[in-house]
Amino acid sequence: MKYLSPAGRNVAVAVAVTLAVTAGTAMAGTPALAAPGAAAAVAAEQQTGPFALASGEALYGAGSTGFVTFVQSHGGVGTTWQWRRSADGAATTLPKGAPDFANPTAATDSDLVAVQTGVSSYRLLDMAGGAPVDIDTGAVGERGELWEVARDTLVLVRDGHSLHLVSKPGSSVVHRQVQGLPADAEIRDLRYSPSGALLVRYKVSDGEHLAVVDLAEAKVVEDRAVPRIYHSSEIAVSATHLAWAESNADGSVTLVTALRGAAGTTRHTTFETDGGYYVPVSLLGEWVVFGLSGKDLSAVSLEDGTTTGLLGDLQGVSASGDDLLARGSTAEHGQGLYRIALDADGRPAVTQVATDGVRTPVSVVDEQVPATAGFGTAGSTAELRWKLNRGDVKVNVKLTHKATGRTWTAVKDLLGTATEAAFPWDGTFANGTAAYNGAYAWEVNVAPLNGIGGSVTRNGTLQVDSGTAPHDYSDSGSPDLLVREGSGRLASYDVRQLASAPEATPERTERGGGWSVYDRLLSAGNLDASPYADLLARDGQGVLWLYSGTGQSLAPRVRVGAGWGIYTTFAAGSDLTGDGRPDLVATDTAGVLWLYKATGDAAKPFEARVRVGGGWNTYDLLTAPGDIGGAKSGDLLARDKDGVLWLYLGKGDGTFAARSKVGAGWNGFRAVVNIGDVDRDGRADLVAERGSGDVSTLTVYKGTGDWKAPFGAGAALGGGPLAHGNGPVVF
């Protein structure tokens, strides 16, 4: 197998579409090929400057007065090949090859293009108007593969080991096998020079070599060991020199030349390849031209070592007669196809031949950014979209929450003719936590990938409103899990991150210390006039305190009242009376369940208690999950001392229907939390905490909407256990 593609080695491997073609783009085969059709209607007399290549048209190879391009259709099928006349851009469509995957190969020092017509047959098309020549390469064998066209001679490699020259100077085919290559040579690359020499890169057991083949004599006339040749280096040969790139121990590469017939070498500039860039190498008079695919193209003098820059954003180089054609960019003319030739002083000069249509500077043609966005339901996104005047640009987007400075960023490269950048935002920050409600500043920056043409920055604002949630302590519309550590510190964790980004390290939000003075903490929902979730805390003397939520923090506590030490179990946060406010129930030491109806006033958050019923001392845990049964009223869950969980469907007036069994085995949990809607599907879920000592493991039970089987199977929540010092209390 070839180490580098025969014609495609003249095109930088960084060009993705070229890679697709050289890897085997399917082409419709034809049993016989006609001569090229008439040139496309491009009037030379109207050509006053560089012509424009078609959208997506890429350089593949070149001859002395023109070059081969291709345009690949969607999906890689139906690739169109063209010969472009350098003088005016006149385009001639090349016939399709047969069998499949046969790409046309241009002779660098003539206007001949070889197109495969069968397994062992080719047609040489004279793009200057001469008659085509059909050549049968059957003498080489079916495993012969065309790698190069040297003027009117086909250079084929058979089985990767032997080199064959086939031509048809008259009516008869002449076949010559190149002599002087080792029998076990693994041929890796070829490079033809108009001087009549062919440079062969091959590998044998002792390493890699460069061999110079005299095409007139069909034999190797020079051979040089190159043990340190860089794996992705091109090779070059002229009448006087050889050139290649060598690898260094530190990972860099060095440009190396050698005089033909001499033993020594000259080491020129050393540069980094950033881990694998393709290094094109060409000889141009007394200069060696080199670069990195996707980077810069430069030339170094063989006489005095002077280095001069030629192009940026290099996408391909091909010999074209005694000159070079390269696809890249300059500060003056932007991206396009350039001829590199020696000027009157013998120095490389760059002239634009064609433009690829990329315009500079960059501008935004249209933008579509919503004024508001909400992420309260599963799958909801906000799409930010910009339409630009050109492709081959990098688009960076940044959203910043004005109040906190928290950000979301995204980046996208628009390649080729793509000009629209769309960024769907799912309403999370970079680590998967839910984005806060409020005002955001957005900024988009668009910059050419080649750095030419300047960049453009646009700014605006976006308002996020994902609503509120009963267990939301960050003003994001997503529930938060509150955790009190053994040290008395309070922290919260975003449940959306725990559920949807389990691989991320859970983000801990500090809520302050001193919470060990309380023996009971309850997430109470919204008890006051603000829209945010509040917190209830009972101290050791039985006094109940209210901490009103302010969105992302808690206000100073307000005393609710004394005498709350008589209660053994509590449940809060669910509307049990149908007035839209979250109520509180508590079981006293005698087993009586009492209802405290919410008032909506922080100064007096509850009305006088109302007796619900007795016998509740059989339960050691209560939780109020909201609407489980689908009746639009709050329900109640109770765990008995045997670990069985029971559902009490609320009637909407503070009373409950007869209990129904949810399931057994719930005594393995230290806490069962009415967390709200974890997955944003509109149904209430539960989070259960299991652990011992300083480690908590969390399980989520998704609501089904069916009161007969209200929860699905438990699933782990978060990336693993949460450590909290001397043992957490989760609520």
ZALOKE-445972 format. One record per residue (C-alpha): residue in three letters; y, x, z. Coordinates in steps of 0.001 Angstrom, whole numbers. Each point is the difference from the previous one (the first is absolute). Layout:
<rs>
   code         Y         X         Z
    Ala         Y         X         Z
...
</rs>
This chain:
<rs>
   code         Y         X         Z
    Met         0         0         0
    Lys      3498      1244      -789
    Tyr      2027      1374      2867
    Leu      3234     -1171     -1656
    Ser       235     -2558     -2788
    Pro       498      1624     -3421
    Ala      3097     -1817     -1195
    Gly       912     -1560      3302
    Arg       375      3384      1663
    Asn      3366       130     -1778
    Val      1102     -3009      2025
    Ala       705       277      3721
    Val     -2804     -1520      1997
    Ala      2581     -1650      2201
    Val       526     -2639     -2686
    Ala     -2335     -2720      1192
    Val      -302     -1710     -3348
    Thr     -1002      3286     -1622
    Leu     -2692       459      2579
    Ala     -1321     -3444      -826
    Val      -238       852     -3678
    Thr     -1584      3424       383
    Ala     -2517     -1507      2394
    Gly     -1246     -2300     -2756
    Thr      2205     -2837     -1110
    Ala     -2002     -2459     -2050
    Met      1045      -130     -3663
    Ala     -1364     -2241     -2688
    Gly     -2040      2161     -2369
    Thr       124      -269     -3817
    Pro     -2673      1338     -2360
    Ala      2538      1463     -2404
    Leu      3651       947       373
    Ala      2732      -553     -2488
    Ala      2909      2379      -436
    Pro      2979      -710      2289
    Gly      2192     -2882     -1022
    Ala      3617       350      -982
    Ala      2389      1155      2668
    Ala      1633     -2700      2044
    Ala      3414     -1079     -1136
    Val      2113      2607      1757
    Ala      2784      1014     -2354
    Ala       758      3713       262
    Glu      3507      -452     -1288
    Gln       788     -2291      2938
    Gln     -1295      2489      2566
    Thr      3033      1522      1707
    Gly     -1592      1266      3225
    Pro     -3191       -73      2027
    Phe     -2176     -2941      -913
    Ala     -1618     -2255      2589
    Leu     -3707       -55       733
    Ala     -1636     -3365       478
    Ser      -589     -1390      3447
    Gly     -2909      1856      1594
    Glu      -337      2458     -2901
    Ala     -1346      3357      1228
    Leu      -335      3448     -1586
    Tyr     -3589      1057      -776
    Gly       247      2983     -2349
    Ala      2253      1515     -2654
    Gly        24      1592     -3427
    Ser      2619      2126     -1681
    Thr      2332     -2819     -1098
    Gly     -1176     -2971      2037
    Phe     -2034     -1087      2974
    Val     -2717     -2455      1055
    Thr       782     -2730      2517
    Phe     -1920     -2933      1406
    Val       816     -3309      1579
    Gln     -2707     -1377      2242
    Ser      -345     -3740       253
    His      -706     -1856      3230
    Gly     -3448       860      1348
    Gly      -387      3084     -2203
    Val     -1373     -1854     -3016
    Gly      1689        85     -3386
    Thr      1855      3312       281
    Thr      2357       597     -2936
    Trp       346      3541     -1364
    Gln      2983      1124     -2048
    Trp      1329      3034     -1812
    Arg      3734       387       604
    Arg      2103      2094     -2360
    Ser      2181      2254      2165
    Ala      2970      -102     -2333
    Asp       651     -3734       214
    Gly     -2754     -1666      2026
    Ala     -1630     -1663     -3007
    Ala     -3301     -1365      1321
    Thr     -3340      -146     -1805
    Thr     -2811     -1876      1693
    Leu     -3152      2090        89
    Pro     -3323     -1632      -868
    Lys     -2369      -664      2836
    Gly     -2806      2443       600
    Ala     -3720      -590        19
    Pro     -2054        92      2115
    Asp      1793     -1269      3096
    Phe      2036      2427      2113
    Ala       929      2123     -3046
    Asn      3624      1091       370
    Pro      1984      1581     -2856
    Thr       571      3759       241
    Ala      3055      1650     -1568
    Ala       192      3524     -1385
    Thr      2885      1725      1758
    Asp      1070      2085     -3042
    Ser      -395     -2549     -2803
    Asp       364     -3716      -604
    Leu     -3733      -670        99
    Val     -1516     -2491      2396
    Ala     -3762      -314       425
    Val     -1486     -3427       625
    Gln     -3700      -450       672
    Thr     -1756     -2316     -2449
    Gly     -3577       258      1225
    Val     -2263      1851      2400
    Ser       300      3218     -2060
    Ser      2804      -727     -2445
    Tyr      3775       330        12
    Arg      2921      -681     -2291
    Leu      2944      2385      -185
    Leu      3139     -2005      -673
    Asp      2934      1851     -1508
    Met      3030     -1658      1578
    Ala      2268      1749     -2534
    Gly     -1527     -2139     -2734
    Gly     -2908      2063     -1276
    Ala     -3452     -1416      -749
    Pro     -2364      -493      2953
    Val     -3061      2235       312
    Asp     -3334     -1250      1331
    Ile     -2083      2602      1870
    Asp     -3643      -360      1026
    Thr      -761      2022      3150
    Gly     -3710      -833        29
    Ala      -867      3703      -131
    Val      1389       324      3537
    Gly     -2159     -2872      1249
    Glu       732     -3355      1561
    Arg       914      1662      3294
    Gly      2883      1855     -1598
    Glu      3368     -1149      1329
    Leu      3383       568     -1622
    Trp      2328      1965      2290
    Glu      2643      1410     -2297
    Val      1368       -35     -3535
    Ala      1072      3458     -1196
    Arg      2032      -754     -3109
    Asp     -2785     -1394     -2284
    Thr     -2934      1113      2142
    Leu     -1803     -2165      2540
    Val      -908      1834      3202
    Leu     -3023     -1605      1659
    Val     -1878       750      3208
    Arg     -3705      -777       118
    Asp     -1622      -778      3349
    Gly      2916      1741      1711
    His     -1357      3449      -858
    Ser       404       922     -3678
    Leu      3118         2     -2196
    His       -40     -1128     -3636
    Leu      2549        94     -2830
    Val      -322     -2572     -2755
    Ser      2281      -274     -3047
    Lys       -61     -1290     -3549
    Pro      2134      2286     -2169
    Gly     -1361     -1507     -3199
    Ser     -2808     -2396      -689
    Ser     -2414      1620      2456
    Val       -35        12      3790
    Val        53      3445      1600
    His     -1570       334      3459
    Arg       349      3178      2076
    Gln     -1142       548      3568
    Val      2276      2275      1996
    Gln     -1747      3219       944
    Gly       532      2047      3139
    Leu       -37     -2687      2700
    Pro     -2759       337      2623
    Ala     -2903     -2359      -536
    Asp       534     -1499      3464
    Ala      3757      -406      -383
    Glu      1349     -3278      1372
    Ile      3024      -676     -2182
    Arg      2851     -1527      1974
    Asp      3103        82     -2182
    Leu      1338      1070     -3394
    Arg      3483       864     -1220
    Tyr       870       705     -3641
    Ser      2924      2144     -1106
    Pro      1698       -48     -3422
    Ser      -652      3771        -8
    Gly     -3581      -857      -967
    Ala     -1526       634      3431
    Leu     -1958     -2412      2147
    Leu       -55       563      3762
    Val     -3164     -1156      1782
    Arg      -339      -490      3732
    Tyr     -3630       165      1087
    Lys     -2074       525      3093
    Val     -3155      2077       510
    Ser     -1848      1136      3102
    Asp      2512      2732       831
    Gly      3003     -2362      -193
    Glu      2534     -1147     -2569
    His      1119      1805     -3153
    Leu      2545      -294     -2771
    Ala     -1256       872     -3480
    Val      2132       378     -3131
    Val     -1714     -1215     -3149
    Asp      1146      1156     -3455
    Leu      -412     -3163     -2028
    Ala      -116      1845     -3314
    Glu     -2971      2021      1189
    Ala     -1459     -2691      2332
    Lys      -650      2501      2758
    Val      1280      1063      3416
    Val      2356      2963      -308
    Glu      1175       213      3619
    Asp     -1533     -1021      3340
    Arg      1653       129      3412
    Ala     -1318      -988      3445
    Val      2388     -2297      1852
    Pro     -1752      -645      3326
    Arg      3085     -1485      1690
    Ile      1123     -2367     -2755
    Tyr      1416     -3228      1455
    His     -2370     -2928      -541
    Ser      2724     -2226     -1514
    Ser      1748      2672     -2055
    Glu       505      -179     -3736
    Ile      -519      3154     -2067
    Ala      2150      1415     -2800
    Val      -356      2590     -2751
    Ser      2397      1504     -2530
    Ala      -166      2954     -2373
    Thr       941      2312      2879
    His      -756     -1632      3360
    Leu     -2298     -2125      2119
    Ala      1281     -2188      2849
    Trp     -1522     -1991      2852
    Ala       510      -814      3707
    Glu     -1963      1533      2876
    Ser      -766     -1341      3457
    Asn      1125      1896      3097
    Ala     -1599        92      3428
    Asp      2883     -1985      1546
    Gly      -461     -2904     -2436
    Ser      2867       923     -2322
    Val      -428       960     -3654
    Thr      1514      2821     -2028
    Leu       819        46     -3689
    Val     -1826      2915     -1666
    Thr       260      1548     -3483
    Ala     -1853      2796     -1732
    Leu       583      1958     -3180
    Arg     -2635      -633     -2626
    Gly     -2463      2887       -42
    Ala      1315      1539      3247
    Ala     -1799        90      3341
    Gly      2875      -671      2383
    Thr      1816     -3191       943
    Thr      3538      -903       992
    Arg       555     -2394      2876
    His      3115     -2135      -332
    Thr      1298     -2838      2183
    Thr     -2017     -1502      2868
    Phe       279     -3677       897
    Glu     -1710     -2769      1978
    Thr     -2124     -2682     -1664
    Asp        78     -2421      2951
    Gly     -3766      -268        64
    Gly     -1052      -506     -3604
    Tyr      2733      -452     -2582
    Tyr      -863       816     -3607
    Val      1673      3216     -1243
    Pro       889        18     -3721
    Val       375      3505     -1475
    Ser      1332       843     -3503
    Leu      1303      3076     -1802
    Leu      3248      -257     -1924
    Gly      1103      3260     -1600
    Glu       687      2456      2816
    Trp       -48     -2766      2600
    Val     -2750     -1720      1932
    Val       671     -3664       716
    Phe     -1590     -1496      3123
    Gly       398     -2872      2431
    Leu     -1641     -2628      2171
    Ser      -937     -3448     -1213
    Gly      2480     -2482      1419
    Lys      2331      2820      1035
    Asp      2013      2601     -1949
    Leu      -552      1975     -3204
    Ser      1417      3534      -105
    Ala      -234      3179     -2065
    Val      -234      3631      1092
    Ser       893      2947     -2233
    Leu     -2776      2459      -784
    Glu      2650      2691      -463
    Asp      2115      -130      3162
    Gly     -1550     -2720      2202
    Thr      2995     -2341      -306
    Thr      -927     -3602       840
    Thr      1798     -3009     -1440
    Gly      -487     -3699       687
    Leu      -760     -2303     -2910
    Leu      -993     -3531      1055
    Gly      -619     -2128      3055
    Asp     -2570     -2741       601
    Leu     -2480      1686     -2344
    Gln     -2538     -2404     -1490
    Gly     -1573      2044     -2801
    Val       278      3079     -2206
    Ser     -1489       609     -3448
    Ala       334      2794     -2535
    Ser      1805     -1079     -3169
    Gly      -140      2728     -2646
    Asp      1826      2977      1494
    Asp      1830     -2264      2483
    Leu      -937     -2278      2868
    Leu       398     -3728       556
    Ala       296     -1183      3595
    Arg       542     -3335      1668
    Gly      2386       279      2933
    Ser      3638      -426       907
    Thr      3340      1773       100
    Ala      3096      -775      2027
    Glu      1966      -686     -3176
    His     -2385     -2196     -1965
    Gly     -2508     -1345      2517
    Gln     -3646      -571      -837
    Gly     -1386       519     -3463
    Leu     -1779      2338     -2369
    Tyr      1510      3461      -480
    Arg      -571      2869     -2431
    Ile        28      3458      1550
    Ala       731      2734     -2546
    Leu      1573      3449       -43
    Asp      3717        95      -722
    Ala      1874      2669     -1963
    Asp      -121      2310      3043
    Gly     -3739      -437       404
    Arg       316     -2168      3123
    Pro     -1739     -3365       518
    Ala      2294     -2907      -875
    Val      -635     -3688       714
    Thr       847     -2735     -2528
    Gln      -705     -3679       522
    Val     -2222     -1478     -2706
    Ala      -560     -3490      1399
    Thr       886     -2103      2993
    Asp     -2531     -2109      1836
    Gly      2609     -2705       508
    Val       548       659      3702
    Arg      3681      -621       584
    Thr      2193      1670      2557
    Pro      1502      -678      2394
    Val     -2242     -2448      1853
    Ser      1366     -3484       536
    Val     -1229     -3221      1594
    Val      -175     -2831     -2511
    Asp     -1037     -2743      2430
    Glu      -979      -319      3653
    Gln     -1782     -2781      1831
    Val       100       322      3784
    Pro      -378     -3150      2115
    Ala      2816      -816      2394
    Thr     -2497     -1138      2644
    Ala     -3682       565       636
    Gly     -2548     -1306      2472
    Phe     -3495      1178       851
    Gly     -1285     -2702      2308
    Thr     -2959      -992     -2176
    Ala     -2946      2047     -1211
    Gly       569      1746     -3325
    Ser      3755      -540       -31
    Thr      1977      2772     -1683
    Ala      3513       738     -1141
    Glu       225      1598     -3422
    Leu      2809      2415      -757
    Arg       329       700     -3701
    Trp      2239      2195     -2144
    Lys       185       211     -3791
    Leu      1262      3326     -1347
    Asn      1294      1232     -3317
    Arg     -2725      2640      -349
    Gly     -3327      1235      1274
    Asp     -1207      3380      1283
    Val      1864      -505      3259
    Lys      -842        -4      3706
    Val      1091     -3078      1930
    Asn       416       232      3777
    Val       611     -3110      2118
    Lys       972       -65      3652
    Leu       518     -2987      2302
    Thr      1685       625      3353
    His       171     -2499      2860
    Lys      3663       216       936
    Ala      -428      -662      3707
    Thr     -2771      2531       681
    Gly       -55      2419     -2940
    Arg     -3675      -706      -685
    Thr      -851       507     -3689
    Trp     -2392      -836     -2799
    Thr      -134      2260     -3034
    Ala     -1805       -26     -3334
    Val        24      2197     -3089
    Lys     -1169      -518     -3555
    Asp        -5      2137     -3133
    Leu       733     -1836     -3242
    Leu     -1674      1971     -2776
    Gly       526      -175     -3727
    Thr      1484     -3296     -1144
    Ala      -388     -1881      3299
    Thr      3450     -1078      1184
    Glu      -612     -2565      2751
    Ala      -728       939      3615
    Ala     -1340     -2757      2260
    Phe      -572       545      3721
    Pro     -1844     -2746      1901
    Trp       793       273      3726
    Asp     -2462     -1614      2373
    Gly      2412       -64      2936
    Thr     -1282      3004      1912
    Phe      1419      3381       855
    Ala     -1747      3188     -1101
    Asn     -2542       -43      2853
    Gly     -1009     -3641      -531
    Thr      2078     -1582      2759
    Ala      1740     -3260      -841
    Ala      3566       359     -1256
    Tyr      2668     -1309      2335
    Asn      2122     -3003      -808
    Gly      3624       670      -867
    Ala      2176      1792     -2518
    Tyr     -1318      2860     -2123
    Ala      1857      2407     -2217
    Trp     -1861       878     -3185
    Glu       558      3024     -2171
    Val     -1622       896     -3305
    Asn       348      3405     -1623
    Val     -1119       637     -3571
    Ala      -230      3571     -1285
    Pro     -1421      1457     -3240
    Leu     -3309      1784       500
    Asn      1377      2939     -1960
    Gly      3115       197      2150
    Ile      2245      -525     -3033
    Gly      2475     -2847      -358
    Gly      1006      -480      3597
    Ser     -1192     -2612      2453
    Val      1253     -3437       927
    Thr        41     -1639      3444
    Arg       420     -3701       715
    Asn       436     -1669      3389
    Gly      -167     -3484      1421
    Thr     -1125     -2124      2934
    Leu     -3013     -2140       750
    Gln      -546     -2444      2863
    Val     -3471      -332      1526
    Asp      -871     -3230      1771
    Ser     -3680      -276       875
    Gly       650     -2520      2752
    Thr     -1078       337      3600
    Ala     -3376       -90      1711
    Pro      -974      -934      3571
    His     -1306      3512       695
    Asp      2683      1851     -1996
    Tyr      1951      2541      2070
    Ser      1354      2067     -2908
    Asp      1768     -2708     -2053
    Ser     -2315       473     -2964
    Gly     -1720     -3385      -163
    Ser     -3234      1818       839
    Pro     -1666      -198      3436
    Asp        52      2989      2340
    Leu     -2627       913      2554
    Leu      1523       728      3418
    Val     -1776      2589      2122
    Arg       736      1015      3595
    Glu     -1417      3370       889
    Gly     -1322      1083      3351
    Ser      3154      2054       471
    Gly      2052     -3179      -111
    Arg      1523       656     -3419
    Leu       159     -2832     -2511
    Ala      -579       572     -3726
    Ser      -554     -2135     -3061
    Tyr     -1986       418     -3226
    Asp       575     -1754     -3297
    Val     -3070     -2132      -715
    Arg       582        35     -3755
    Gln      -370      3768         2
    Leu     -3120      -199      2165
    Ala     -1530     -2575     -2350
    Ser       987      1293     -3453
    Ala       387      3756       454
    Pro     -2812       981      2376
    Glu        46      3569     -1301
    Ala      3581       501      1195
    Thr       816      1238      3482
    Pro      1145     -3094      1910
    Glu      3747        21       519
    Arg       888      -323      3652
    Thr      3296     -1608       988
    Glu      1162       799      3535
    Arg      1123     -2931      2143
    Gly       858      1888      3178
    Gly     -1580       763      3365
    Gly      -310     -1662      3388
    Trp     -2186     -2886     -1089
    Ser     -2676       682      2641
    Val      1980     -2148      2476
    Tyr     -1418     -3031     -1808
    Asp     -3531     -1279       431
    Arg       169     -2360     -2980
    Leu      1752       275     -3388
    Leu       112     -2793     -2575
    Ser      1217      -118     -3563
    Ala      1779     -3329       239
    Gly      1354      -746     -3486
    Asn      3633     -1062      -365
    Leu      1154     -1597      3280
    Asp      3777       241      -439
    Ala      2642      -712     -2626
    Ser      -601      3223     -1940
    Pro     -2638        33     -2774
    Tyr     -1947      2884      1494
    Ala     -3192       250      2068
    Asp       450       336      3762
    Leu     -2047      1469      2839
    Leu      -978     -1365      3440
    Ala      -899      2269      2924
    Arg     -1221      -831      3541
    Asp       653      2517      2740
    Gly     -2063       674      3114
    Gln      2002     -2491      2081
    Gly      -769     -2848     -2394
    Val      3428       -68     -1644
    Leu         2      -789     -3719
    Trp      2486      1799     -2262
    Leu      1092      -630     -3589
    Tyr       784      2804     -2452
    Ser      1734     -1535     -3013
    Gly      -717      1634     -3333
    Thr      2983      1308     -1974
    Gly     -1881       746     -3208
    Gln     -1090      3587       464
    Ser       401       325      3756
    Leu        49     -2021      3221
    Ala      3065     -1162      1939
    Pro       281       613      3777
    Arg     -2238     -2275      2031
    Val      1014     -3425      1289
    Arg     -1616     -1520      3123
    Val     -1980     -3156      -788
    Gly     -1100      -757      3533
    Ala     -2299       799      2921
    Gly     -3355     -1420      1047
    Trp     -1917       978     -3093
    Gly     -2512      2027      2015
    Ile     -2210     -3068       454
    Tyr     -1216       228     -3599
    Thr     -3070      1935     -1111
    Thr        89      -498     -3766
    Phe      2836      -601     -2480
    Ala       403      -869     -3658
    Ala      3307       -54     -1862
    Gly      1531        60     -3455
    Ser     -1408     -3221     -1477
    Asp      1720     -3367      -473
    Leu     -2187     -2375      1981
    Thr      2436     -2932       177
    Gly      1066      -348     -3636
    Asp      3712       742       422
    Gly       -24      3346     -1838
    Arg       340      2123      3140
    Pro     -2721      2233      1464
    Asp     -1287     -1287      3323
    Leu     -1785      1610      2941
    Val     -3182     -1023      1839
    Ala     -1358      1540      3191
    Thr     -3056      -515      2209
    Asp       475        88      3770
    Thr     -2488      1251      2574
    Ala     -1380     -3518       408
    Gly      -887      -189     -3690
    Val      2785     -2410     -1005
    Leu      1584       580     -3423
    Trp      3776      -508       -44
    Leu      2292      -409     -3024
    Tyr      3515      1454       -79
    Lys      1875     -1522     -2917
    Ala      2588      2282     -1588
    Thr      3675      -997        29
    Gly      1511      2492     -2462
    Asp      2446      1224      2681
    Ala      -428      3581      1244
    Ala      1711      -860      3295
    Lys     -2634     -2658       714
    Pro     -2812       526     -2521
    Phe     -2451     -2628      1358
    Glu        60     -3556      1258
    Ala     -1798      -940      3196
    Arg     -3713       475      -223
    Val     -2363     -2821     -1005
    Arg     -3632      -178      1098
    Val     -2457       133     -2928
    Gly     -3283      -148      1901
    Gly     -2394      1695      2382
    Gly     -3131      2091      -277
    Trp      1610      2853     -1910
    Asn     -1073      2638      2524
    Thr     -3213       347     -1996
    Tyr      2072      2057     -2458
    Asp      1161      3575       485
    Leu      2154       197     -3159
    Leu      2329     -2362     -1834
    Thr      1836       569     -3264
    Ala      2126     -2330     -2128
    Pro      -583       941     -3662
    Gly      2152     -2684     -1604
    Asp     -1467     -2479     -2459
    Ile     -3699       740      -417
    Gly     -1260     -3492      -795
    Gly      2414      -944     -2779
    Ala      1687     -2848      1873
    Lys      3423      1729        66
    Ser       -68       204      3791
    Gly      -718      2946      2243
    Asp     -3528       540      1266
    Leu     -1468      1870      2938
    Leu     -2879      2462       326
    Ala     -1805       609      3292
    Arg     -2734      2509       891
    Asp     -2426      -920      2748
    Lys     -1560      2472      2395
    Asp     -3145       214     -2135
    Gly      2019      1298     -2965
    Val       -43     -3251     -2019
    Leu      3237      -824     -1826
    Trp      1047     -3658      -170
    Leu      2573     -1718     -2192
    Tyr      2238     -2776      1320
    Leu      1726     -1724     -2907
    Gly      3531     -1049       947
    Lys      1108     -3574      -482
    Gly      3674       952      -298
    Asp      1010     -1608      3327
    Gly     -1135      2713      2404
    Thr     -3547     -1331       294
    Phe     -3192      1083     -1705
    Ala     -3115     -1432     -1588
    Ala     -3418       720      1434
    Arg      -978      3624      -292
    Ser     -2201      1379     -2809
    Lys     -1958      3235       159
    Val      1288      2900     -2108
    Gly     -2678      2530       924
    Ala     -1463      2292      2635
    Gly       370      3710       645
    Trp      3741        61       596
    Asn      -346      1519      3471
    Gly      -152      3440     -1620
    Phe      3751      -114      -535
    Arg      2641       954      2525
    Ala      2624     -2085     -1793
    Val       142     -2659     -2720
    Val      3447      -267     -1568
    Asn      1543     -2913     -1909
    Ile      1525      2465     -2438
    Gly      1115     -2468     -2673
    Asp      -626       412     -3720
    Val     -1359      3507      -622
    Asp      -722      -308     -3738
    Arg      2854     -2406      -937
    Asp     -2369     -2694     -1267
    Gly      1650     -2734      2085
    Arg     -2762      -158      2627
    Ala       100      1159      3614
    Asp     -2171      3007       853
    Leu     -1215      1699      3172
    Val       -41      3624      1055
    Ala     -2512       988      2658
    Glu       160      3254      1953
    Arg     -3067      1804      1247
    Gly       -21      3251      1931
    Ser      -403      1989      3146
    Gly      2202      2636      1559
    Asp      2702      1232     -2319
    Val     -1394     -1213     -3340
    Ser       456     -3363     -1714
    Thr     -1872     -1300     -3042
    Leu      1444     -2998     -1798
    Thr     -1795     -2769     -1887
    Val      1680     -2666     -2094
    Tyr     -1453     -3486      -449
    Lys      1537     -1725     -3024
    Gly       701     -3708       245
    Thr     -1949     -2229     -2408
    Gly      1970     -3246       307
    Asp     -3206     -1820       987
    Trp       -63     -1032      3669
    Lys     -3811      -214       -97
    Ala      -203      3717      -832
    Pro      3534      1192       700
    Phe      -500      3759      -467
    Gly     -1774      2291     -2411
    Ala     -2025      3039       946
    Gly      1864      2648      1938
    Ala      1315      3067     -1816
    Ala      1382      3261      1320
    Leu      3784        97       153
    Gly      1688      3324      -589
    Gly     -1410      3424      -798
    Gly     -1858       425      3291
    Pro       426       -84      3769
    Leu      3477       107      1494
    Ala       424      2313      2988
    His      2510     -1079      2646
    Gly      -193      2241      3009
    Asn     -1603     -1716      2976
    Gly     -1064     -3180     -1705
    Pro      1998     -2566     -1971
    Val       773     -3621       444
    Val       245     -1668     -3403
    Phe      1753     -3354      -319
</rs>
